[in-house]
Amino acid sequence: MVGRLEDWQTLMEPTYAGLRRDAAAAPDHDPAATARLRREHPAALVALAFELAAARRKAAEKFGPIVGGALVADRAGVEMATGPLAGAHKARRFAAACSGETVADVCCGIGGDAIALRAAGVGVVAIDRDPARAWMCALNAGCESRCADAAAAGELGCAWFHLDPARRSADGARRFDLARLEPGPEAWRGLADAARRSAKSVRTGRVEWGGAIKLGPGVDRADVRAALGDEPFEIEYVSEHGRLTQAVVWLGALRGGHAATAAALRENASLVLSGEPGEPPMGKVGAWLVDPDPAFERAGLLRAACAHAGLRAFCPGLGVLTGDAPPRDAPFFPAFQIVERTAWNARRVRETLRALGAGVVEVKTRGGVVDTDRAQAELRGEGRVPFAVFVLRLGRAVEAFVTRRAPAA
């Protein structure tokens, strides 16, 4: 729930610091605490205080306790916000390109991207059609904000923009059709045209402009091409700690020199690969199986990943790679040494694992060949040695690879 702007503004007044404190300290869904606070404060403010407390707990996990614990936000806003890893990654590209000019953060939400842009030294004017979210972003990012729609954003005269279209309906259901996002492709093209016009009118004489459109990681390049028409673009798939979180469509001067980019982000390291989508080199199964970061496969850049890490594929379209030695940049290419390879049969594989002293068994597959939760329960032994079993369809056969995960570097 977002709630009314007036109620949020009242809740954040010093007068209601005690209510905010009490709601944060109360156990989740505690009827007694709710009843007590409602006797002392207006019911609408009590509801928002509990919403704020829950949102800050969620934000502390996403942004860290210092930033997350101080945000003014609702839970849905936290869930939709760009996290600090992806935000900083995108902000670096803006900072390198826009040379001190202001970025319009359109559909800013609670301000995840605006926070990152401001931290990178980029000026921001935040825009959201929800007045409460626009106000939250201003507080959280320390920037100017306006309550307006995407069409109005094009009138600000900014040559740079970041757009985060809503990918959920009012009832929370995900939208996958780009035409149903809010705003949709027509507004994207309008923002690009407005940025291009603004660039031509700046006093410096520069004619550079750029935009970024944040989409879900499931989006396909062909759908983006249909949405943007003739506008050139680069699509970057972003993962954080091995989980795909977003795809970014880069336009104008923010666009790189390749069709696709994959950014695999970790707290203290990142690996960014760019290139043209293509099939990886093929070869025989080596001593190691490698389960690469999902950003590389989603971007169609397994060929570039193989070239970077000295790997190869062994089955078309599988996504699992192989090599004769553990790859470089291990955090982005988890490696598993093959102990035994056999036809998939749960009973026989279990016997093999028990003979090896297996304890916890991790099961990895592609294409839903097996139910991994069920297989893990079936294969778990009473020993102490952890194993990983890949169950993969290779042509018509289903094979099992009993492996040991390489130790973390």
C-alpha positions as a printed Julia matrix, in Angstrom:
409×3 Matrix{Float64}:
  0.0     0.0     0.0
  1.28    3.46   -0.84
 -1.21    5.58    1.07
 -2.03    9.26    0.89
  0.78   11.79    0.66
 -0.75   13.91    3.43
 -0.75   10.94    5.83
  2.87   10.07    5.04
  3.94   13.67    5.57
  2.12   13.75    8.91
  3.65   10.44   10.02
  7.18   11.72    9.36
  6.68   14.83   11.51
  8.67   14.92   14.8
  5.39   14.7    16.7
  4.95   11.09   15.56
  8.52    9.88   16.19
  7.19    7.82   19.11
  4.59    6.12   16.92
  7.25    5.23   14.34
  9.49    3.85   17.1
  6.7     1.79   18.68
  5.61    0.32   15.35
  9.19   -0.64   14.51
  9.61   -2.35   17.89
  6.3    -4.26   17.8
  6.25   -7.89   16.64
  4.82   -8.45   13.16
  1.02   -8.69   13.02
  0.65   -8.08   16.77
 -3.04   -7.29   17.37
 -2.39   -6.02   20.9
  0.21   -3.5    19.73
 -2.05   -2.38   16.9
 -4.99   -1.91   19.24
 -2.9     0.03   21.76
 -1.46    2.37   19.14
 -4.89    2.97   17.62
 -6.13    4.17   20.99
 -3.36    6.77   20.98
 -3.12    7.76   17.31
 -5.3     7.99   14.17
 -5.85    4.57   12.58
 -4.52    5.69    9.17
 -1.24    6.8    10.73
 -0.9     3.56   12.7
 -1.36    1.54    9.52
  1.31    3.6     7.74
  3.67    3.32   10.71
  3.52   -0.48   10.52
  3.93   -0.27    6.73
  7.0     1.92    7.15
  8.5    -0.45    9.73
  7.99   -3.48    7.47
  9.36   -1.61    4.47
 12.48   -0.57    6.38
 13.15   -4.16    7.46
 12.89   -5.23    3.83
 15.01   -2.28    2.72
 17.72   -3.12    5.26
 18.16   -6.48    3.5
 18.32   -4.84    0.08
 20.22   -1.6     0.76
 22.0    -2.43    4.0
 20.93   -1.43    7.51
 22.25    2.14    7.4
 20.53    3.23    4.18
 17.57    0.85    4.32
 16.79    1.61    7.94
 16.4     5.31    7.16
 14.36    5.13    3.94
 10.83    6.47    3.78
  9.03    3.81    1.78
  6.28    1.27    1.5
  6.96   -2.44    1.01
  5.9    -2.56   -2.63
  8.13    0.41   -3.34
 11.13   -1.39   -1.82
 10.43   -4.54   -3.8
 10.34   -2.63   -7.1
 13.31   -0.38   -6.37
 16.7    -0.92   -7.97
 19.17   -2.24   -5.42
 22.55   -0.63   -4.68
 24.68   -2.95   -6.85
 22.68   -2.48  -10.05
 22.02    1.15   -9.22
 25.71    1.99   -8.82
 26.55    0.04  -11.99
 24.08    2.05  -14.06
 24.98    5.34  -12.39
 28.63    4.95  -13.4
 27.62    4.88  -17.05
 25.51    8.02  -16.62
 28.27    9.82  -14.72
 30.8     9.05  -17.45
 28.52   10.28  -20.23
 26.45   13.22  -19.09
 29.21   15.52  -17.73
 27.29   17.2   -14.96
 23.98   17.57  -16.78
 20.73   16.63  -15.03
 19.09   13.23  -15.43
 15.3    12.93  -15.36
 14.49    9.81  -13.3
 11.05    9.0   -14.66
  8.76    6.67  -12.67
 11.28    7.08   -9.86
  9.38    5.12   -7.2
 11.0     5.4    -3.78
 14.29    6.42   -5.4
 16.6     3.41   -5.76
 18.12    4.69   -9.0
 18.03    8.32   -7.92
 20.01    7.44   -4.77
 22.68    5.76   -6.9
 22.82    8.61   -9.4
 23.21   11.19   -6.65
 25.95    9.1    -5.01
 27.78    9.11   -8.36
 27.63   12.91   -8.47
 24.85   13.15  -11.05
 22.11   15.78  -10.73
 18.6    14.32  -10.66
 15.07   15.55  -11.05
 12.74   12.71  -10.02
  9.3    12.24  -11.54
  6.47    9.93  -10.54
  2.74   10.12  -11.13
  2.1     8.96   -7.55
  2.54   12.01   -5.28
  3.6     9.93   -2.28
  6.31    8.11   -4.23
  7.62   11.34   -5.76
  7.86   12.81   -2.26
  9.55    9.69   -0.89
 12.17    9.82   -3.63
 12.96   13.46   -2.86
 13.55   12.58    0.8
 15.5     9.4     0.15
 17.75   10.72   -2.63
 17.96   14.36   -1.62
 16.87   15.57   -5.03
 14.18   17.66   -6.66
 11.01   15.75   -7.43
  7.76   16.38   -9.25
  4.44   14.58   -9.42
  3.9    14.12  -13.16
  3.56   11.45  -15.81
  6.13   10.39  -18.39
  4.74   12.71  -21.04
  5.33   15.71  -18.79
  8.89   14.52  -18.15
  9.67   15.13  -21.79
  8.94   18.83  -21.26
 11.65   19.32  -18.63
 14.39   19.95  -21.16
 16.62   17.13  -19.91
 18.86   15.47  -22.48
 19.29   12.41  -20.23
 16.67   10.17  -18.68
 16.18    6.94  -16.77
 12.77    5.29  -17.08
 11.38    2.48  -14.94
  7.96    1.52  -16.38
  5.56   -0.22  -14.0
  5.6    -3.94  -14.67
  2.78   -4.81  -12.27
 -0.93   -4.12  -12.47
 -2.91   -2.55   -9.64
 -3.54   -6.0    -8.12
  0.18   -6.85   -8.19
  0.11   -9.21  -11.2
  3.2    -9.11  -13.4
  2.93   -7.78  -16.93
  5.17   -9.37  -19.54
  3.84   -7.74  -22.7
  5.82   -4.53  -23.26
  2.74   -2.84  -24.72
  1.0    -3.23  -21.34
  3.71   -1.6   -19.26
  2.98    1.84  -17.82
  4.14    3.89  -19.59
  4.38    1.84  -22.77
  6.62    2.01  -25.84
  4.97    5.12  -27.28
  6.09    7.06  -24.22
  9.59    5.56  -24.48
  9.94    6.87  -28.01
  8.53   10.22  -26.91
 11.12   10.54  -24.14
 13.91    9.69  -26.56
 12.69   12.31  -29.03
 12.37   14.92  -26.28
 15.89   14.17  -25.0
 17.25   14.44  -28.53
 15.57   17.84  -28.98
 16.85   19.05  -25.6
 20.41   18.03  -26.49
 20.34   20.21  -29.6
 19.36   23.26  -27.59
 21.92   23.16  -24.78
 24.22   26.18  -24.56
 27.4    24.15  -24.66
 26.67   23.19  -28.25
 26.84   19.48  -27.42
 24.28   17.35  -29.14
 24.67   14.25  -26.97
 21.7    12.71  -25.26
 21.0     9.37  -23.67
 18.42    7.25  -21.96
 18.06    4.03  -20.02
 14.88    1.96  -19.78
 14.73   -0.56  -16.94
 12.85   -3.75  -17.88
 12.45   -7.23  -16.46
 15.26   -9.72  -17.17
 12.9   -11.93  -19.15
 12.53   -9.42  -21.98
 13.71  -10.49  -25.43
 15.72   -8.34  -27.79
 13.18   -8.84  -30.6
 10.4    -7.38  -28.44
 12.52   -4.34  -27.59
 13.28   -3.84  -31.28
  9.54   -3.96  -32.08
  8.86   -1.44  -29.32
 11.57    1.04  -30.31
 11.29    0.85  -34.1
 14.4     2.23  -35.79
 15.98    3.61  -32.6
 19.43    1.98  -32.09
 19.9     0.4   -28.66
 22.04   -1.85  -26.53
 20.43   -4.3   -24.11
 22.25   -5.18  -20.9
 21.19   -8.07  -18.67
 22.11   -7.58  -15.02
 22.52  -10.17  -12.3
 23.22   -9.52   -8.64
 24.88  -12.28   -6.62
 23.97  -14.79   -9.32
 20.29  -13.8    -9.65
 18.95  -11.98  -12.71
 17.3    -8.75  -11.6
 16.79   -6.47  -14.61
 17.5    -5.7   -18.23
 18.55   -2.18  -19.2
 17.93   -0.76  -22.65
 20.57    1.89  -23.35
 19.89    4.63  -25.9
 21.79    7.51  -27.46
 25.25    8.31  -26.11
 24.73    5.82  -23.26
 24.62    2.99  -25.76
 27.8     0.93  -26.06
 29.34   -0.42  -29.22
 27.83   -3.89  -28.98
 24.32   -5.26  -29.32
 24.34   -7.02  -25.96
 26.04   -6.76  -22.57
 25.95   -8.97  -19.51
 26.81   -7.53  -16.1
 27.41  -10.02  -13.3
 27.62   -8.02  -10.08
 28.91   -9.01   -6.66
 29.57   -6.94   -3.54
 33.3    -6.61   -4.13
 33.68   -7.61   -7.79
 31.9    -7.54  -11.11
 32.39   -8.98  -14.56
 30.93   -7.22  -17.59
 31.05   -8.91  -20.99
 29.85   -7.35  -24.26
 29.61   -8.63  -27.78
 27.35  -10.0   -30.44
 25.1   -12.92  -29.43
 26.35  -16.22  -30.8
 26.76  -19.91  -30.08
 29.67  -21.0   -27.85
 32.4   -23.34  -29.13
 31.58  -27.04  -28.82
 33.76  -29.88  -27.55
 33.93  -32.95  -25.34
 33.13  -32.97  -21.65
 36.25  -32.08  -19.68
 37.16  -32.71  -16.06
 34.94  -29.86  -14.83
 31.36  -28.71  -15.3
 30.73  -24.99  -15.03
 27.39  -23.3   -14.27
 28.02  -19.72  -15.48
 26.36  -16.63  -14.1
 22.87  -16.42  -15.66
 23.5   -12.94  -17.09
 25.87  -14.37  -19.69
 23.4   -16.91  -21.0
 20.46  -14.51  -20.88
 22.39  -11.98  -22.97
 23.31  -14.67  -25.5
 26.97  -14.17  -24.65
 28.09  -17.68  -23.75
 30.56  -17.47  -26.62
 32.16  -14.42  -25.03
 32.03  -16.11  -21.62
 33.83  -19.18  -22.98
 36.5   -17.01  -24.57
 36.99  -15.14  -21.3
 37.15  -18.19  -19.03
 38.7   -20.81  -21.31
 35.58  -22.98  -21.5
 33.43  -24.71  -24.11
 29.94  -26.12  -24.47
 29.26  -29.82  -24.86
 25.56  -29.86  -25.76
 23.77  -27.23  -27.91
 21.44  -24.97  -25.96
 22.19  -26.57  -22.6
 23.82  -23.57  -20.91
 26.14  -25.7   -18.75
 29.79  -25.39  -19.85
 32.86  -27.54  -19.38
 36.62  -27.19  -19.12
 39.8   -29.07  -18.4
 40.68  -26.88  -15.41
 38.8   -24.56  -13.05
 38.07  -21.28  -14.88
 39.32  -17.83  -14.04
 36.98  -15.41  -12.26
 35.56  -18.27  -10.22
 32.72  -16.3    -8.55
 31.13  -15.83  -11.97
 31.84  -19.35  -13.2
 31.08  -21.82  -10.38
 33.0   -25.0   -11.18
 32.31  -28.62  -10.25
 34.87  -31.41  -10.6
 33.35  -34.54  -12.14
 33.67  -37.62   -9.94
 31.45  -39.96  -11.93
 29.26  -39.81  -15.02
 26.4   -42.26  -15.49
 22.91  -42.68  -16.91
 20.35  -41.07  -14.63
 18.82  -43.53  -12.21
 18.02  -42.18   -8.77
 18.66  -45.48   -6.94
 22.02  -46.11   -8.6
 23.17  -42.54   -8.15
 22.18  -42.71   -4.47
 24.26  -45.89   -4.04
 27.22  -44.17   -5.68
 26.9   -41.16   -3.4
 26.65  -43.26   -0.25
 29.77  -45.18   -1.24
 31.51  -41.8    -1.48
 30.33  -40.76    2.0
 27.9   -38.15    0.75
 25.89  -35.98    3.07
 24.07  -32.95    1.69
 23.52  -33.29   -2.07
 22.76  -30.32   -4.3
 20.9   -31.22   -7.5
 21.21  -28.99  -10.56
 19.34  -29.45  -13.83
 18.15  -27.6   -16.91
 14.72  -27.66  -18.5
 13.02  -29.29  -15.52
 14.42  -32.76  -16.25
 13.93  -33.63  -12.56
 12.25  -32.1    -9.54
 15.37  -30.81   -7.79
 13.81  -30.59   -4.3
 12.58  -34.15   -4.47
 15.83  -35.44   -5.97
 17.9   -33.72   -3.27
 15.81  -35.4    -0.58
 16.16  -38.79   -2.28
 19.92  -38.54   -2.79
 20.95  -37.12    0.57
 23.16  -39.46    2.52
 24.27  -39.85    6.11
 27.88  -38.92    5.46
 29.62  -35.6     5.77
 30.9   -34.92    2.28
 28.85  -32.45    0.18
 28.26  -33.29   -3.47
 26.47  -31.74   -6.42
 24.67  -33.85   -9.01
 23.88  -32.45  -12.45
 20.97  -34.22  -14.14
 21.06  -33.19  -17.79
 19.34  -34.21  -20.99
 21.98  -34.79  -23.66
 20.16  -35.58  -26.87
 17.74  -38.39  -26.06
 19.62  -39.58  -22.98
 19.39  -38.22  -19.45
 22.72  -38.39  -17.67
 23.9   -37.73  -14.13
 27.23  -36.12  -13.28
 28.31  -36.62   -9.67
 30.57  -33.68   -8.84
 32.4   -31.85   -6.08
 32.09  -28.06   -6.02
 35.4   -26.22   -6.3
 36.26  -24.37   -3.07
 35.59  -20.66   -3.03
 38.59  -18.58   -4.06
